[in-house]
Amino acid sequence: MNGKQLYNFYISKRNFTGGTEDTYAQYLTTLYFHVSYQLFPLLEKADELSKKLHIIEHDDDFYHDSYSTNDILFI
């Protein structure tokens, strides 16, 4: 699947139960809000590596309200 198909696949799991798939779907929706179409190649790479996307957590007291692709890693 390409990145857009992967995105649509994962967000189709959004069911508001708070489960693992639901949480990841919500997470991807948030990431898409921040990085838009740049998320798709990252999803393709994550799929190749059998990993999930994750936002790097910062160890400072500053609230980060926007993210870029540089803030995303594979876990």
C-alpha positions as CSV (number, residue, x, y, z in Angstrom):
1,M,0.0,0.0,0.0
2,N,1.1,3.5,-0.6
3,G,1.2,6.1,2.2
4,K,-2.2,7.6,1.6
5,Q,-3.7,4.1,1.6
6,L,-1.9,3.2,4.8
7,Y,-3.2,6.4,6.4
8,N,-6.8,5.7,5.3
9,F,-6.4,2.1,6.6
10,Y,-5.2,3.2,10.0
11,I,-7.7,6.0,10.5
12,S,-10.6,3.7,9.5
13,K,-9.8,2.0,12.8
14,R,-11.0,5.1,14.8
15,N,-13.9,3.9,16.9
16,F,-13.6,6.0,20.1
17,T,-13.0,3.0,22.4
18,G,-9.6,4.1,23.5
19,G,-8.1,0.8,22.3
20,T,-4.7,0.5,20.7
21,E,-5.9,0.8,17.1
22,D,-8.2,3.7,18.0
23,T,-5.4,5.6,19.8
24,Y,-3.0,5.1,16.9
25,A,-5.7,6.3,14.4
26,Q,-6.2,9.4,16.5
27,Y,-2.4,9.9,16.7
28,L,-2.1,9.7,13.0
29,T,-4.9,12.2,12.5
30,T,-3.0,14.6,14.8
31,L,0.3,14.0,12.9
32,Y,-1.5,14.6,9.6
33,F,-2.8,17.9,10.9
34,H,0.8,19.0,11.6
35,V,2.7,17.6,8.6
36,S,0.0,17.0,6.0
37,Y,1.0,14.9,3.0
38,Q,4.6,14.6,4.3
39,L,3.2,11.9,6.6
40,F,2.6,9.5,3.8
41,P,6.3,8.6,3.0
42,L,6.9,8.2,6.7
43,L,4.0,5.7,6.9
44,E,5.4,3.8,4.0
45,K,8.8,3.6,5.7
46,A,7.2,2.5,9.0
47,D,5.3,-0.2,7.2
48,E,8.5,-1.5,5.5
49,L,10.2,-1.6,9.0
50,S,7.1,-3.0,10.7
51,K,7.1,-0.1,13.1
52,K,4.7,2.7,14.2
53,L,5.2,6.4,14.1
54,H,5.9,8.3,17.3
55,I,6.5,11.9,18.2
56,I,9.8,12.6,20.0
57,E,9.1,13.8,23.5
58,H,11.1,16.8,24.6
59,D,12.6,17.0,28.1
60,D,12.0,20.7,28.6
61,D,9.1,22.6,30.2
62,F,8.1,24.3,27.0
63,Y,4.8,23.2,25.5
64,H,5.2,22.1,21.9
65,D,2.1,22.9,20.0
66,S,3.4,22.1,16.5
67,Y,5.5,19.3,15.0
68,S,7.4,18.7,11.9
69,T,8.7,15.5,10.2
70,N,11.9,16.0,12.2
71,D,9.9,15.3,15.4
72,I,8.7,11.9,14.2
73,L,10.5,8.6,14.7
74,F,9.8,4.9,14.2
75,I,9.2,2.6,17.2
